Amino acid sequence: MVEVENLTKVFDGLVAVDHVSFSIKKGEVVGFLGPNGAGKTTTLRMITGFLPPTEGRARVGGVDVLENPLEAKRLIGYLPENNPLYDDMLVCEYLDWVADIRQVED
């Protein structure tokens, strides 16, 4: 489950994400759509704990991303637009490596 409450991000006076709120229930499949510059990537970076919000909260599986970032990141699978694969790793090897780091059970 993902819960987002009034998530906001301001960069040098520019409001990139403005009080976004939504929830995703367990098992629900959603799409995050919008034009370039709408704040989709910024919102996902805040939800995944890679970027702190200016205001608001995000919880994943009931875990607050700001208060318990490591625990929250263990619950999240996130592949950004430019994937971070090492050149000498296969996709399956990379996924196994990330699962090991996050202590995901088989």
C-alpha positions in Angstrom: 0.0 0.0 0.0 1.2 3.5 -0.8 -0.1 6.6 0.8 0.8 10.1 -0.3 -0.4 13.2 1.6 0.1 16.7 0.4 3.5 15.9 -1.1 5.1 19.1 -2.3 8.6 19.9 -3.7 9.9 23.4 -4.4 13.2 24.0 -6.2 14.6 27.6 -5.9 11.1 29.1 -5.6 9.6 26.9 -8.4 6.8 24.6 -7.3 7.5 21.3 -9.1 5.0 19.2 -7.2 2.1 20.9 -5.5 0.3 19.2 -2.6 -0.2 15.8 -4.3 -2.3 13.3 -2.4 -3.4 9.7 -3.4 -3.4 6.2 -2.1 -2.7 2.8 -3.8 -4.2 -0.3 -2.2 -2.4 -3.6 -2.0 -2.7 -5.5 -5.4 -3.9 -2.4 -7.2 -2.2 -1.5 -10.5 -1.9 2.1 -11.4 -0.3 4.3 -14.1 1.3 7.7 -13.4 0.7 9.8 -16.5 1.3 13.4 -17.4 3.2 15.7 -19.8 6.9 16.3 -19.5 7.7 18.6 -16.5 4.4 17.7 -14.7 6.3 16.4 -11.7 5.9 12.6 -12.2 9.6 11.7 -11.7 10.0 14.2 -8.8 6.9 12.6 -7.1 8.3 9.1 -7.5 11.7 10.2 -6.2 10.0 11.6 -3.1 7.9 8.4 -2.6 11.0 6.2 -2.9 13.1 8.3 -0.5 15.6 9.5 -3.1 14.5 13.1 -2.8 13.1 14.7 0.4 9.8 16.6 0.0 9.5 20.3 0.9 6.2 19.4 2.6 4.0 16.3 3.0 4.4 12.6 3.8 4.7 9.4 1.9 4.2 5.9 3.4 4.9 2.6 1.8 3.4 -0.5 3.5 2.6 1.8 6.5 6.3 2.8 6.8 7.0 6.5 6.7 9.7 7.1 4.0 11.2 10.1 5.9 11.2 8.5 9.4 12.3 5.0 8.4 14.0 5.4 5.0 15.9 2.1 5.0 12.9 0.0 6.0 10.7 1.8 3.4 13.3 1.2 0.7 13.3 -2.5 1.4 9.6 -2.5 0.4 10.1 -0.6 -2.8 11.1 -1.7 -6.3 11.9 1.3 -8.5 13.5 1.4 -11.9 14.1 5.0 -13.0 14.0 6.1 -16.6 17.8 5.6 -17.0 18.4 2.2 -15.5 21.5 1.9 -13.3 22.7 -1.5 -14.6 26.4 -2.1 -14.5 27.7 -2.8 -18.0 29.0 -6.3 -17.1 25.7 -7.4 -15.3 22.8 -9.1 -16.8 19.3 -7.9 -15.7 18.7 -11.0 -13.6 22.1 -10.6 -11.9 21.3 -7.0 -11.1 17.9 -7.8 -9.7 19.5 -10.6 -7.5 22.2 -8.1 -6.3 19.6 -5.5 -5.4 17.5 -8.1 -3.6 20.5 -9.2 -1.6 21.3 -5.6 -0.6 17.7 -5.1 0.5 17.5 -8.4 2.3 14.6 -9.7 0.2 13.8 -13.3 0.8 13.6 -15.7 -2.1 
